[in-house]
């Protein structure tokens, strides 16, 4: 595969995480050196029982082909530290990363720019999962509208710098940019 950075978009429960993991395993880990594992950067935090259960399910699905780093905010550092040590990096998900930064009152534009710079410097293939949240109703409160707008800005910014952009609906990937051949 000639292109190496991917953005996998989709709605809630669209199958985007499973699609991204299969893409990583089928494309990059099937040809891995003995013992080489993919790096999974998990951005979700187990703040309640339901999220803890979701995280445990995701861990079980990953199996032993992945080394996982739980990093809710500093994903650029995690990417820089992994360069050259893994055949692929999977970040799941940028929507949680954005939420974490929003609730930490961070400069989100600055962080998006830092992520774009980290991607430009990273020669390891990176697959990022992100929600598409702008296709529904306009949220009724200002915080939700701000989040929706920031998510759209994040997705557009990354779509510009990624070689491949895939939209997942009902578990099926639709190529928006790039080629899978």
C-alpha positions as CSV (number, residue, x, y, z in Angstrom):
1,X,0.0,0.0,0.0
2,X,1.6,3.3,-1.1
3,X,-0.4,5.7,1.1
4,X,0.1,5.6,4.8
5,X,-2.1,7.9,6.8
6,X,-5.8,7.1,7.1
7,X,-8.8,8.9,8.6
8,X,-11.8,6.6,9.3
9,X,-15.0,8.5,9.9
10,X,-18.5,7.3,10.8
11,X,-21.4,7.7,13.1
12,X,-21.9,6.1,16.5
13,X,-21.9,2.3,16.2
14,X,-21.2,2.5,12.5
15,X,-18.4,-0.1,12.7
16,X,-15.6,2.4,12.2
17,X,-13.4,1.0,14.9
18,X,-13.7,-2.5,13.7
19,X,-13.1,-1.4,10.1
20,X,-10.0,0.5,11.2
21,X,-8.6,-2.4,13.1
22,X,-9.2,-4.8,10.2
23,X,-7.6,-2.3,7.9
24,X,-4.5,-2.1,10.1
25,X,-4.3,-5.9,10.6
26,X,-4.9,-6.9,7.0
27,X,-2.7,-4.2,5.5
28,X,0.2,-3.7,7.9
29,X,0.3,-6.4,10.5
30,X,-0.2,-9.4,8.2
31,X,3.3,-8.7,6.8
32,X,4.8,-7.9,10.2
33,X,8.2,-9.1,11.4
34,X,7.9,-11.9,14.0
35,X,6.9,-10.3,17.3
36,X,6.1,-6.8,15.8
37,X,2.9,-5.5,17.2
38,X,0.7,-2.5,16.2
39,X,0.4,0.4,18.6
40,X,-3.1,1.2,19.7
41,X,-3.5,4.6,21.2
42,X,-6.7,4.6,23.2
43,X,-8.1,8.0,24.1
44,X,-11.2,7.0,26.2
45,X,-11.1,7.2,29.9
46,X,-13.0,4.8,32.2
47,X,-15.0,7.5,34.1
48,X,-18.1,5.3,34.7
49,X,-19.1,1.6,34.7
50,X,-20.5,1.8,31.2
51,X,-17.3,3.2,29.7
52,X,-15.2,0.7,31.7
53,X,-17.3,-2.1,30.1
54,X,-16.8,-0.7,26.6
55,X,-13.1,-0.4,27.2
56,X,-12.8,-4.0,28.3
57,X,-14.7,-5.2,25.2
58,X,-12.3,-3.2,23.0
59,X,-9.3,-4.7,24.8
60,X,-10.6,-8.2,24.2
61,X,-11.2,-7.5,20.5
62,X,-7.6,-6.3,20.1
63,X,-6.0,-9.5,21.2
64,X,-2.2,-10.0,21.3
65,X,-1.4,-8.2,18.0
66,X,-1.5,-4.8,19.7
67,X,0.4,-2.9,22.3
68,X,-1.9,-0.4,23.9
69,X,-1.2,3.0,25.3
70,X,-4.0,4.7,27.1
71,X,-3.5,8.4,26.4
72,X,-6.5,10.7,26.7
73,X,-4.7,13.9,25.5
74,X,-1.0,13.6,24.6
75,X,-1.4,11.5,21.4
76,X,1.3,13.4,19.6
77,X,3.9,12.4,22.2
78,X,2.7,8.8,22.0
79,X,3.1,8.8,18.2
80,X,6.6,10.4,18.5
81,X,7.7,7.8,21.0
82,X,6.5,4.9,18.9
83,X,8.1,5.9,15.6
84,X,10.0,3.0,14.0
85,X,9.0,0.6,16.7
86,X,5.8,-0.5,15.2
87,X,4.4,-1.2,11.7
88,X,1.2,0.8,12.3
89,X,-0.3,3.2,14.8
90,X,-4.1,3.1,15.4
91,X,-5.7,6.0,17.3
92,X,-9.2,5.4,18.6
93,X,-10.8,7.8,18.8
94,X,-10.2,11.4,18.0
95,X,-13.7,12.3,19.2
96,X,-12.8,11.3,22.7
97,X,-9.5,13.1,22.4
98,X,-11.4,16.3,21.4
99,X,-13.8,15.9,24.3
100,X,-10.9,15.4,26.7
101,X,-9.3,18.6,25.5
102,X,-12.5,20.5,25.5
103,X,-13.2,19.6,29.1
104,X,-9.6,20.4,30.0
105,X,-10.0,23.9,28.6
106,X,-7.1,23.4,26.1
107,X,-6.3,25.5,23.0
108,X,-7.9,23.0,20.5
109,X,-6.7,24.8,17.4
110,X,-3.1,24.6,18.7
111,X,-3.5,20.9,19.4
112,X,-5.0,20.2,16.0
113,X,-2.0,21.9,14.4
114,X,0.3,19.9,16.6
115,X,-1.3,16.7,15.5
116,X,-1.0,17.7,11.8
117,X,2.7,18.4,12.4
118,X,3.2,15.0,14.2
119,X,1.5,13.2,11.2
120,X,3.7,15.0,8.7
121,X,6.8,13.9,10.6
122,X,5.6,10.3,11.2
123,X,6.7,7.7,8.6
124,X,4.8,5.0,10.4
125,X,1.3,4.5,8.9
126,X,-1.3,6.1,11.2
127,X,-5.0,5.1,11.1
128,X,-7.2,7.5,13.0
129,X,-10.9,6.9,14.0
130,X,-13.2,9.9,14.4
131,X,-17.0,10.4,14.6
132,X,-18.9,12.3,12.0
133,X,-21.3,14.3,14.2
134,X,-22.5,17.0,11.8
135,X,-25.1,15.0,9.9
136,X,-27.9,15.2,12.5
137,X,-29.9,17.8,14.3
138,X,-28.5,21.1,15.5
139,X,-27.7,20.6,19.2
140,X,-29.9,22.6,21.6
141,X,-27.2,23.9,23.9
142,X,-24.1,26.0,23.3
143,X,-21.5,23.4,24.5
144,X,-22.9,20.7,22.3
145,X,-22.9,23.1,19.3
146,X,-19.3,24.1,20.0
147,X,-18.3,20.5,20.2
148,X,-20.1,19.7,17.0
149,X,-18.3,22.6,15.3
150,X,-14.9,21.7,16.6
151,X,-15.4,18.0,15.6
152,X,-16.2,19.2,12.1
153,X,-13.1,21.4,12.0
154,X,-10.9,18.6,13.3
155,X,-12.2,16.1,10.7
156,X,-11.8,18.6,7.8
157,X,-8.3,19.5,8.9
158,X,-7.2,15.9,9.1
159,X,-8.9,14.9,5.9
160,X,-6.8,17.5,4.1
161,X,-3.5,15.9,5.3
162,X,-4.4,12.2,5.2
163,X,-3.7,10.2,2.1
164,X,-6.9,8.1,2.6
165,X,-10.3,9.1,4.1
166,X,-12.9,6.4,4.5
167,X,-16.5,6.9,5.7
168,X,-18.0,3.8,7.4
169,X,-21.8,3.2,7.5
170,X,-23.3,-0.2,8.6
171,X,-19.7,-1.6,8.8
172,X,-19.0,-0.8,5.1
173,X,-16.2,1.5,4.1
174,X,-16.8,4.1,1.4
175,X,-13.6,5.7,0.1
176,X,-13.9,9.5,0.1
177,X,-10.3,10.2,-0.7
178,X,-7.4,8.0,-1.9
179,X,-7.3,4.4,-3.0
180,X,-7.1,1.1,-1.2
181,X,-5.0,-0.4,-4.0
